[in-house]
Amino acid sequence: MSIIASIGRIAAEFSAARARHHTERTIRSLPVELQKDIGWPDAFNLQNGLRRGSDSWTGKH
């Protein structure tokens, strides 16, 4: 794998992690009642296979 491809992959992973963080922050700013109505955080965790405390900034295990 070339260095350019590696940098591109890392940049894409970082961008996706940043978008996930922004989405989570936005949803967490909603009232708890609305979070429950949309199934947060259970739907997010089950749908994406993510869990809290993951060691990777990309959200992968």
DOFIMI-832338 format. One record per atom (N, C-alpha, C): residue in three letters; residue number from 0; atom name; x, y, z. Coordinates in pm, 1 decimal. Layout:
% residues N
(site ALA; NUM; CA; (X; Y; Z))
...
//
This chain:
% residues 61
(site MET; 0; N; (85.7; -117.8; 0.0))
(site MET; 0; CA; (0.0; 0.0; 0.0))
(site MET; 0; C; (90.2; 124.0; 0.0))
(site SER; 1; N; (59.3; 218.1; -84.9))
(site SER; 1; CA; (142.0; 337.9; -94.1))
(site SER; 1; C; (115.5; 432.6; 22.7))
(site ILE; 2; N; (206.4; 521.9; 43.4))
(site ILE; 2; CA; (192.4; 620.3; 151.7))
(site ILE; 2; C; (71.3; 709.5; 126.3))
(site ILE; 3; N; (50.3; 748.3; 2.7))
(site ILE; 3; CA; (-64.6; 833.5; -31.7))
(site ILE; 3; C; (-195.0; 761.8; 1.0))
(site ALA; 4; N; (-204.0; 634.3; -31.2))
(site ALA; 4; CA; (-325.1; 556.6; -0.9))
(site ALA; 4; C; (-344.7; 544.8; 150.1))
(site SER; 5; N; (-236.2; 524.6; 223.1))
(site SER; 5; CA; (-244.9; 515.1; 369.3))
(site SER; 5; C; (-292.7; 646.2; 430.5))
(site ILE; 6; N; (-238.7; 756.1; 382.6))
(site ILE; 6; CA; (-280.6; 887.4; 433.3))
(site ILE; 6; C; (-427.6; 912.1; 400.7))
(site GLY; 7; N; (-469.6; 874.5; 281.2))
(site GLY; 7; CA; (-609.5; 890.0; 241.9))
(site GLY; 7; C; (-702.2; 807.1; 329.6))
(site ARG; 8; N; (-661.7; 684.8; 360.2))
(site ARG; 8; CA; (-742.1; 597.3; 445.1))
(site ARG; 8; C; (-752.0; 653.9; 585.9))
(site ILE; 9; N; (-640.1; 701.0; 639.3))
(site ILE; 9; CA; (-639.8; 759.5; 773.7))
(site ILE; 9; C; (-726.9; 885.2; 776.8))
(site ALA; 10; N; (-716.8; 967.3; 674.2))
(site ALA; 10; CA; (-798.3; 1089.1; 667.7))
(site ALA; 10; C; (-947.1; 1054.9; 660.8))
(site ALA; 11; N; (-982.8; 952.4; 584.8))
(site ALA; 11; CA; (-1123.1; 910.9; 574.6))
(site ALA; 11; C; (-1173.6; 857.6; 708.9))
(site GLU; 12; N; (-1093.1; 778.6; 778.1))
(site GLU; 12; CA; (-1131.3; 726.8; 909.7))
(site GLU; 12; C; (-1148.3; 840.4; 1009.9))
(site PHE; 13; N; (-1057.9; 936.1; 1006.7))
(site PHE; 13; CA; (-1067.6; 1049.4; 1097.6))
(site PHE; 13; C; (-1193.1; 1131.6; 1069.7))
(site SER; 14; N; (-1221.9; 1152.4; 942.1))
(site SER; 14; CA; (-1341.2; 1228.3; 904.5))
(site SER; 14; C; (-1467.9; 1157.0; 951.5))
(site ALA; 15; N; (-1473.2; 1025.8; 935.3))
(site ALA; 15; CA; (-1590.1; 949.2; 980.0))
(site ALA; 15; C; (-1602.9; 954.3; 1132.4))
(site ALA; 16; N; (-1491.5; 943.1; 1203.3))
(site ALA; 16; CA; (-1494.6; 949.9; 1349.6))
(site ALA; 16; C; (-1541.3; 1087.3; 1395.9))
(site ARG; 17; N; (-1496.2; 1190.4; 1327.4))
(site ARG; 17; CA; (-1536.5; 1327.1; 1362.0))
(site ARG; 17; C; (-1686.9; 1346.5; 1339.8))
(site ALA; 18; N; (-1738.0; 1292.9; 1229.5))
(site ALA; 18; CA; (-1881.3; 1302.5; 1201.0))
(site ALA; 18; C; (-1962.4; 1226.8; 1306.5))
(site ARG; 19; N; (-1915.8; 1106.8; 1346.4))
(site ARG; 19; CA; (-1985.4; 1030.9; 1451.2))
(site ARG; 19; C; (-1986.6; 1107.8; 1581.9))
(site HIS; 20; N; (-1873.9; 1168.8; 1616.4))
(site HIS; 20; CA; (-1865.1; 1246.4; 1740.5))
(site HIS; 20; C; (-1962.4; 1364.0; 1736.9))
(site HIS; 21; N; (-1968.1; 1433.0; 1625.3))
(site HIS; 21; CA; (-2057.7; 1547.4; 1612.5))
(site HIS; 21; C; (-2203.3; 1504.2; 1625.7))
(site THR; 22; N; (-2238.5; 1393.8; 1560.0))
(site THR; 22; CA; (-2375.3; 1341.7; 1568.9))
(site THR; 22; C; (-2409.5; 1303.8; 1711.8))
(site GLU; 23; N; (-2319.0; 1232.4; 1777.3))
(site GLU; 23; CA; (-2343.5; 1191.8; 1916.0))
(site GLU; 23; C; (-2358.7; 1313.5; 2006.3))
(site ARG; 24; N; (-2273.4; 1411.8; 1989.7))
(site ARG; 24; CA; (-2281.4; 1532.8; 2071.0))
(site ARG; 24; C; (-2413.7; 1605.4; 2049.3))
(site THR; 25; N; (-2459.2; 1611.1; 1925.1))
(site THR; 25; CA; (-2586.0; 1675.8; 1893.8))
(site THR; 25; C; (-2702.9; 1601.3; 1957.5))
(site ILE; 26; N; (-2704.1; 1470.0; 1945.2))
(site ILE; 26; CA; (-2813.5; 1391.0; 2002.7))
(site ILE; 26; C; (-2811.3; 1399.2; 2154.9))
(site ARG; 27; N; (-2693.2; 1396.0; 2214.1))
(site ARG; 27; CA; (-2684.3; 1404.7; 2360.3))
(site ARG; 27; C; (-2729.2; 1541.6; 2412.9))
(site SER; 28; N; (-2732.1; 1641.5; 2326.8))
(site SER; 28; CA; (-2778.0; 1773.1; 2370.1))
(site SER; 28; C; (-2931.0; 1781.3; 2373.4))
(site LEU; 29; N; (-2997.1; 1681.8; 2314.4))
(site LEU; 29; CA; (-3143.2; 1677.4; 2317.9))
(site LEU; 29; C; (-3191.3; 1639.8; 2457.9))
(site PRO; 30; N; (-3314.4; 1677.1; 2492.4))
(site PRO; 30; CA; (-3369.5; 1634.8; 2620.5))
(site PRO; 30; C; (-3373.3; 1481.3; 2629.9))
(site VAL; 31; N; (-3359.1; 1430.5; 2750.7))
(site VAL; 31; CA; (-3355.1; 1286.3; 2773.4))
(site VAL; 31; C; (-3479.8; 1217.9; 2717.3))
(site GLU; 32; N; (-3594.3; 1282.5; 2728.4))
(site GLU; 32; CA; (-3718.7; 1223.9; 2678.3))
(site GLU; 32; C; (-3710.8; 1198.5; 2527.8))
(site LEU; 33; N; (-3654.2; 1293.2; 2453.6))
(site LEU; 33; CA; (-3639.0; 1275.2; 2309.1))
(site LEU; 33; C; (-3536.3; 1166.7; 2277.6))
(site GLN; 34; N; (-3430.0; 1160.5; 2355.7))
(site GLN; 34; CA; (-3330.4; 1056.0; 2335.7))
(site GLN; 34; C; (-3394.5; 918.5; 2352.8))
(site LYS; 35; N; (-3480.4; 905.2; 2453.8))
(site LYS; 35; CA; (-3549.4; 777.7; 2474.8))
(site LYS; 35; C; (-3643.2; 747.4; 2359.0))
(site ASP; 36; N; (-3713.0; 849.1; 2307.3))
(site ASP; 36; CA; (-3806.2; 829.2; 2196.1))
(site ASP; 36; C; (-3736.2; 775.5; 2071.3))
(site ILE; 37; N; (-3615.4; 819.9; 2046.5))
(site ILE; 37; CA; (-3543.3; 773.7; 1927.3))
(site ILE; 37; C; (-3458.4; 650.0; 1955.8))
(site GLY; 38; N; (-3460.0; 603.8; 2081.5))
(site GLY; 38; CA; (-3387.3; 481.7; 2115.6))
(site GLY; 38; C; (-3239.4; 502.4; 2139.5))
(site TRP; 39; N; (-3202.0; 620.9; 2177.7))
(site TRP; 39; CA; (-3061.1; 651.5; 2204.5))
(site TRP; 39; C; (-3024.8; 609.8; 2344.6))
(site PRO; 40; N; (-2914.4; 554.7; 2373.6))
(site PRO; 40; CA; (-2803.9; 513.6; 2286.1))
(site PRO; 40; C; (-2815.8; 369.9; 2238.6))
(site ASP; 41; N; (-2917.9; 296.2; 2281.7))
(site ASP; 41; CA; (-2927.1; 154.2; 2248.1))
(site ASP; 41; C; (-2930.0; 128.2; 2098.8))
(site ALA; 42; N; (-3008.9; 203.7; 2024.3))
(site ALA; 42; CA; (-3018.3; 181.5; 1880.0))
(site ALA; 42; C; (-2883.9; 206.7; 1813.7))
(site PHE; 43; N; (-2812.8; 309.6; 1855.9))
(site PHE; 43; CA; (-2683.0; 341.9; 1796.9))
(site PHE; 43; C; (-2583.1; 231.0; 1824.3))
(site ASN; 44; N; (-2576.4; 186.6; 1947.2))
(site ASN; 44; CA; (-2478.9; 84.6; 1984.6))
(site ASN; 44; C; (-2507.7; -48.9; 1916.5))
(site LEU; 45; N; (-2632.7; -90.4; 1909.8))
(site LEU; 45; CA; (-2665.5; -218.3; 1848.4))
(site LEU; 45; C; (-2650.7; -212.4; 1697.1))
(site GLN; 46; N; (-2691.9; -101.8; 1637.7))
(site GLN; 46; CA; (-2688.9; -88.9; 1492.3))
(site GLN; 46; C; (-2546.0; -87.0; 1438.8))
(site ASN; 47; N; (-2457.8; -17.9; 1506.1))
(site ASN; 47; CA; (-2321.9; -0.8; 1455.7))
(site ASN; 47; C; (-2219.9; -90.9; 1523.3))
(site GLY; 48; N; (-2262.6; -164.1; 1624.3))
(site GLY; 48; CA; (-2169.1; -250.9; 1694.2))
(site GLY; 48; C; (-2066.3; -173.7; 1774.5))
(site LEU; 49; N; (-2097.7; -50.5; 1809.9))
(site LEU; 49; CA; (-2004.1; 31.3; 1885.4))
(site LEU; 49; C; (-2030.8; 17.0; 2033.6))
(site ARG; 50; N; (-1928.8; 42.3; 2110.9))
(site ARG; 50; CA; (-1947.2; 40.1; 2254.8))
(site ARG; 50; C; (-1862.3; 150.1; 2316.0))
(site ARG; 51; N; (-1900.9; 190.7; 2431.6))
(site ARG; 51; CA; (-1827.2; 295.6; 2502.7))
(site ARG; 51; C; (-1690.7; 242.5; 2545.6))
(site GLY; 52; N; (-1595.4; 332.7; 2550.3))
(site GLY; 52; CA; (-1463.0; 296.4; 2599.2))
(site GLY; 52; C; (-1378.4; 222.2; 2498.0))
(site SER; 53; N; (-1418.9; 222.6; 2373.1))
(site SER; 53; CA; (-1339.5; 158.1; 2271.6))
(site SER; 53; C; (-1203.2; 227.1; 2262.5))
(site ASP; 54; N; (-1098.5; 149.9; 2244.3))
(site ASP; 54; CA; (-963.4; 205.1; 2245.5))
(site ASP; 54; C; (-929.1; 284.3; 2120.4))
(site SER; 55; N; (-1003.5; 264.9; 2015.1))
(site SER; 55; CA; (-970.2; 329.6; 1889.5))
(site SER; 55; C; (-1053.1; 455.1; 1867.8))
(site TRP; 56; N; (-992.2; 559.5; 1815.7))
(site TRP; 56; CA; (-1065.0; 683.3; 1788.8))
(site TRP; 56; C; (-1158.2; 667.3; 1670.1))
(site THR; 57; N; (-1144.1; 558.4; 1594.7))
(site THR; 57; CA; (-1232.0; 536.6; 1481.3))
(site THR; 57; C; (-1359.0; 464.1; 1520.6))
(site GLY; 58; N; (-1366.6; 415.7; 1644.4))
(site GLY; 58; CA; (-1484.1; 344.0; 1689.4))
(site GLY; 58; C; (-1480.5; 195.8; 1659.5))
(site LYS; 59; N; (-1369.2; 149.6; 1604.8))
(site LYS; 59; CA; (-1355.7; 6.7; 1574.6))
(site LYS; 59; C; (-1298.3; -64.6; 1694.6))
(site HIS; 60; N; (-1326.8; -193.7; 1707.9))
(site HIS; 60; CA; (-1274.7; -272.4; 1820.8))
(site HIS; 60; C; (-1148.5; -340.0; 1778.0))
//
